[in-house]
Amino acid sequence: VQLAESGGGLVQPGGSLRLSCAASGFSFRSYDMRWYRQAPGKERELVAHITSVGNPTNYADSVKGRFTISRDNTKRTVYLQMNSLKPEDTAVYYCMTPSLSYWGQGTQVTVSS
């Protein structure tokens, strides 16, 4: 089982990034997926959740209207489109399967001028 995040990096405030999480080793299309993030010195928080059939739910209040979760079951990949990024979005972003408790290794997002 592997969840491999990519797409993080350094971006200026107001910019955009798209994170990807490629899954392997389990029946990806059967499971809901989530993105979490953890900023330095803070607890890990849920960012967004998407059902197995692609219905997004449960955005964190802090990202509503700016972030969009989506998935492509044919590519076994879940995405997080992040727009209008703010310095407070700086964190390590992780994808995971809530039912199986599989986690990726995380990808760093830094929002700074």
C-alpha positions as CSV (number, residue, x, y, z in Angstrom):
1,V,0.0,0.0,0.0
2,Q,1.3,3.4,-0.9
3,L,0.0,7.0,-1.0
4,A,2.5,9.4,-2.6
5,E,1.8,13.1,-2.4
6,S,3.4,15.6,-4.8
7,G,2.9,19.1,-5.9
8,G,4.0,21.1,-2.9
9,G,6.5,23.9,-2.9
10,L,7.0,27.6,-2.3
11,V,4.4,30.0,-3.5
12,Q,3.6,33.7,-2.9
13,P,0.5,34.8,-1.1
14,G,-2.5,34.8,-3.5
15,G,-0.9,32.1,-5.6
16,S,-2.1,28.5,-6.4
17,L,-0.9,25.0,-6.1
18,R,-2.4,21.6,-7.0
19,L,-1.4,18.7,-4.8
20,S,-1.7,15.1,-6.1
21,C,-1.8,11.9,-4.2
22,A,-1.2,8.7,-6.2
23,A,-2.5,5.5,-4.6
24,S,-1.5,1.9,-5.1
25,G,-1.9,-1.4,-3.4
26,F,-5.6,-1.2,-2.5
27,S,-8.9,-0.8,-4.2
28,F,-8.7,3.0,-4.5
29,R,-12.2,3.5,-6.1
30,S,-13.9,1.8,-3.1
31,Y,-12.7,4.3,-0.4
32,D,-13.3,7.8,0.7
33,M,-10.1,10.0,0.8
34,R,-9.0,12.9,2.9
35,W,-6.4,15.7,2.9
36,Y,-5.0,16.7,6.2
37,R,-2.3,19.3,7.0
38,Q,0.0,20.0,9.9
39,A,1.6,23.3,10.6
40,P,4.7,23.6,12.8
41,G,3.7,23.5,16.5
42,K,0.0,22.7,15.6
43,E,-2.1,19.6,15.6
44,R,-2.9,17.9,12.4
45,E,-6.2,19.2,10.9
46,L,-8.7,17.9,8.4
47,V,-8.7,20.0,5.2
48,A,-11.1,18.2,3.0
49,H,-12.9,14.9,2.4
50,I,-14.2,13.2,-0.7
51,T,-16.4,10.2,-1.1
52,S,-15.4,7.1,-3.1
53,V,-17.6,8.3,-6.0
54,G,-16.2,11.8,-6.0
55,N,-18.6,13.9,-3.8
56,P,-16.5,16.5,-1.8
57,T,-17.6,17.1,1.7
58,N,-16.2,18.4,5.0
59,Y,-14.0,21.3,4.0
60,A,-12.3,23.1,6.9
61,D,-13.9,26.5,7.4
62,S,-10.5,28.1,6.9
63,V,-10.3,26.8,3.3
64,K,-13.9,26.9,2.1
65,G,-14.2,28.7,-1.2
66,R,-10.4,28.5,-1.8
67,F,-9.6,24.8,-1.9
68,T,-11.2,22.1,-4.0
69,I,-10.8,18.3,-3.5
70,S,-11.3,16.0,-6.4
71,R,-10.4,12.5,-7.6
72,D,-9.8,10.5,-10.7
73,N,-10.5,6.9,-10.0
74,T,-9.1,5.8,-13.4
75,K,-5.8,7.3,-12.4
76,R,-6.1,6.3,-8.7
77,T,-5.3,9.8,-7.7
78,V,-6.9,12.4,-5.4
79,Y,-6.2,16.1,-5.9
80,L,-6.3,19.3,-3.8
81,Q,-6.5,22.5,-5.8
82,M,-5.5,25.4,-3.6
83,N,-6.2,28.9,-4.7
84,S,-5.8,32.3,-3.0
85,L,-3.1,30.8,-0.7
86,K,-2.3,32.6,2.5
87,P,0.7,32.4,4.8
88,E,-1.4,30.5,7.3
89,D,-1.8,27.7,4.8
90,T,1.8,26.8,5.3
91,A,2.0,23.2,6.4
92,V,2.8,19.7,5.5
93,Y,-0.1,18.2,3.6
94,Y,-1.0,14.6,3.8
95,C,-3.5,12.4,2.0
96,M,-5.1,9.4,3.8
97,T,-7.8,6.8,3.6
98,P,-10.1,7.2,6.7
99,S,-11.4,3.7,6.6
100,L,-8.0,2.0,6.3
101,S,-5.9,4.6,8.1
102,Y,-3.2,4.6,5.4
103,W,-1.2,7.9,5.3
104,G,1.2,9.3,2.7
105,Q,4.6,10.8,3.6
106,G,3.4,14.4,3.1
107,T,4.3,17.3,0.9
108,Q,5.5,20.7,2.2
109,V,3.5,23.8,1.2
110,T,5.1,27.1,2.0
111,V,3.3,30.4,1.4
112,S,5.6,33.3,1.7
113,S,6.7,36.4,-0.1
